Amino acid sequence: MSSAHTSPSGFYVHYRTIDLVTIATLGVAFGVIFWGWNKAYEPLSDLAVFGYPPSSALLAGVWLTAGVVGGLVVRKPGAAFATELIAAAVSTVVIGGSQWGFSTLASGFWQGIGAELVFLLFFYRRFGLVVAALAGAVAAGFEAVYEWSSYYPDWDWPYKLAHLGFFVTSGVVIAGLGGFALVRALARTGVLDAFGAGREQAVEV
């Protein structure tokens, strides 16, 4: 069973059952991770090192990783967005939910859109370290701007720009570089043999 739609290149992209199952599986797995990180965020952000409020965005890269990893693994239009949104939804409804409530879904939407746009920019043909880092950075940028209006409407521009800088740094390092490293590690185990990332690893070996 598969589904299909037109890609940016004008040809039909077929989604295999394994593609859809993988998007859902990654989304659920990252949703549980997000839920755990939600619980850890507040005590961590209260540490002295984050006494400058915008610097707490350095912790945010974890929440951007699902979209980057989904895009790097499935490599088809919509995969990054869907994986991030599913993860946000799961983190919202799992036991205890998220302290941010259903606004978490809005965050998942913007983060997923940000990552997806980068893969679209490269026509879903490049999935290297630079693309992963850019996906993390743009996802961070979209989320930062969303948070300015939703959580920090009283911040002045120096605070907003510092927040953006910290957010993008975290997106590049944790979601981008970390997500790329995670996909490579998974590929080495053989679980991604049905995907391009797994086949590339096999060629390298």
C-alpha positions as CSV (number, residue, x, y, z in Angstrom):
1,M,0.0,0.0,0.0
2,S,1.3,3.5,-0.8
3,S,0.1,7.0,-1.3
4,A,1.3,9.6,-3.8
5,H,1.4,13.2,-4.7
6,T,3.3,15.5,-6.9
7,S,6.8,16.5,-5.7
8,P,8.4,19.9,-6.4
9,S,10.1,18.4,-9.4
10,G,6.8,17.6,-11.0
11,F,6.8,13.8,-10.7
12,Y,4.8,11.6,-8.4
13,V,6.4,10.6,-5.1
14,H,5.1,7.3,-3.8
15,Y,4.9,6.7,0.0
16,R,5.5,3.1,0.9
17,T,3.8,1.7,3.9
18,I,7.2,1.6,5.6
19,D,7.6,5.3,5.0
20,L,4.3,6.1,6.7
21,V,5.0,3.7,9.6
22,T,8.5,5.2,10.1
23,I,7.1,8.7,10.2
24,A,4.6,7.6,12.8
25,T,7.1,5.6,14.8
26,L,9.6,8.4,14.9
27,G,6.9,10.9,15.8
28,V,5.7,8.8,18.8
29,A,9.3,8.1,20.0
30,F,10.3,11.7,19.8
31,G,7.0,12.7,21.4
32,V,7.9,10.7,24.5
33,I,11.4,12.3,24.5
34,F,9.8,15.7,24.2
35,W,7.5,14.9,27.1
36,G,10.5,14.0,29.2
37,W,12.4,17.1,28.1
38,N,9.3,19.2,29.0
39,K,9.6,18.0,32.6
40,A,13.3,18.7,32.7
41,Y,13.2,22.1,31.1
42,E,11.9,24.2,33.9
43,P,14.4,23.1,36.6
44,L,17.3,23.3,34.0
45,S,16.3,26.8,32.8
46,D,16.2,28.0,36.4
47,L,19.9,27.3,36.8
48,A,22.2,30.3,37.3
49,V,23.8,29.8,33.9
50,F,20.5,30.7,32.4
51,G,20.0,33.8,34.5
52,Y,19.8,35.8,31.3
53,P,16.3,34.8,30.1
54,P,16.9,34.6,26.4
55,S,19.8,32.1,27.0
56,S,17.2,29.4,28.0
57,A,16.7,28.9,24.3
58,L,20.0,27.0,24.3
59,L,17.9,24.1,25.7
60,A,15.4,24.2,22.9
61,G,17.2,22.2,20.2
62,V,15.8,18.9,21.6
63,W,12.3,19.9,20.5
64,L,13.5,20.6,16.9
65,T,15.1,17.2,16.4
66,A,12.1,15.1,15.2
67,G,11.6,17.1,12.0
68,V,15.2,17.0,11.1
69,V,15.5,13.3,11.7
70,G,12.2,12.5,9.9
71,G,13.4,14.4,6.9
72,L,16.8,12.8,6.9
73,V,15.4,9.3,7.1
74,V,12.3,9.3,4.9
75,R,13.5,11.9,2.4
76,K,10.1,12.7,0.9
77,P,7.9,15.8,0.9
78,G,6.1,16.3,4.1
79,A,8.1,13.8,6.2
80,A,9.9,16.4,8.3
81,F,6.7,18.4,9.0
82,A,4.6,15.3,9.8
83,T,7.2,13.8,12.1
84,E,7.6,17.0,14.1
85,L,3.9,17.6,14.3
86,I,3.2,14.0,15.5
87,A,5.9,14.4,18.1
88,A,4.4,17.6,19.4
89,A,0.9,16.0,19.5
90,V,2.2,13.0,21.5
91,S,4.0,15.2,24.0
92,T,0.8,17.1,24.5
93,V,-1.5,14.1,25.2
94,V,0.9,11.7,27.0
95,I,0.4,11.3,30.8
96,G,0.8,14.7,32.4
97,G,0.9,16.4,29.0
98,S,2.9,19.6,28.4
99,Q,3.0,22.6,30.7
100,W,2.3,24.7,27.6
101,G,-0.9,22.9,26.7
102,F,-2.1,22.8,23.2
103,S,0.1,25.7,22.2
104,T,2.7,22.9,21.9
105,L,0.9,21.9,18.7
106,A,1.5,25.3,17.3
107,S,5.1,25.0,18.1
108,G,5.3,21.6,16.4
109,F,3.6,23.2,13.3
110,W,6.1,26.0,13.0
111,Q,9.1,23.9,13.8
112,G,8.0,21.3,11.3
113,I,7.4,23.9,8.6
114,G,10.9,25.4,9.2
115,A,12.7,22.0,8.8
116,E,10.5,21.1,5.8
117,L,11.3,24.3,3.9
118,V,15.0,23.5,4.0
119,F,14.5,20.0,2.5
120,L,12.2,21.6,-0.1
121,L,14.9,24.2,-0.9
122,F,17.2,21.4,-1.9
123,F,14.4,19.5,-3.8
124,Y,14.6,16.6,-1.4
125,R,17.9,15.5,-3.0
126,R,20.5,16.5,-0.5
127,F,20.6,15.2,3.1
128,G,24.1,15.9,4.3
129,L,25.4,17.6,7.4
130,V,25.0,21.1,6.1
131,V,21.4,20.5,5.1
132,A,20.7,19.0,8.5
133,A,22.2,22.0,10.3
134,L,20.2,24.4,8.1
135,A,17.0,22.5,8.9
136,G,17.7,22.8,12.6
137,A,18.5,26.5,12.2
138,V,15.4,27.4,10.2
139,A,13.1,25.4,12.5
140,A,14.6,27.3,15.4
141,G,14.1,30.6,13.6
142,F,10.4,29.9,13.0
143,E,9.8,28.8,16.6
144,A,11.7,31.8,18.0
145,V,9.5,34.2,16.1
146,Y,6.4,32.3,17.2
147,E,7.5,32.5,20.8
148,W,8.0,36.3,20.7
149,S,4.3,36.8,20.3
150,S,3.1,33.8,22.3
151,Y,5.3,33.8,25.4
152,Y,7.5,36.9,25.4
153,P,5.4,39.8,24.0
154,D,7.0,42.3,26.4
155,W,10.6,41.6,25.4
156,D,12.5,44.4,23.6
157,W,14.4,43.8,20.4
158,P,17.8,43.1,22.1
159,Y,16.2,40.3,24.1
160,K,14.4,39.0,21.0
161,L,17.5,38.9,18.9
162,A,19.6,37.3,21.6
163,H,16.8,34.7,22.0
164,L,16.9,34.1,18.2
165,G,20.7,33.6,18.3
166,F,20.6,31.2,21.2
167,F,17.7,29.3,19.6
168,V,19.5,29.0,16.2
169,T,22.7,27.8,17.9
170,S,20.8,25.1,19.7
171,G,18.9,24.2,16.5
172,V,22.2,23.8,14.6
173,V,24.1,21.9,17.3
174,I,21.4,19.7,18.9
175,A,18.8,19.2,16.1
176,G,21.1,19.6,13.1
177,L,24.4,18.0,14.0
178,G,22.9,15.8,16.7
179,G,20.1,14.6,14.4
180,F,22.5,13.8,11.6
181,A,24.7,11.8,14.0
182,L,21.6,10.0,15.3
183,V,20.6,9.0,11.8
184,R,24.1,7.8,11.0
185,A,24.1,5.7,14.2
186,L,20.8,4.2,13.4
187,A,21.9,3.4,9.9
188,R,24.9,1.5,11.3
189,T,22.6,-0.8,13.2
190,G,20.8,-1.8,9.9
191,V,17.4,-0.6,10.9
192,L,17.4,2.0,8.1
193,D,18.4,-0.4,5.3
194,A,15.1,0.3,3.5
195,F,16.0,4.0,3.3
196,G,18.6,6.0,1.5
197,A,20.4,6.7,4.8
198,G,20.9,3.0,5.4
199,R,22.0,2.3,1.8
200,E,24.6,5.1,2.0
201,Q,26.0,3.6,5.2
202,A,26.2,0.2,3.6
203,V,28.2,1.7,0.6
204,E,30.6,3.4,3.0
205,V,31.2,0.2,4.8
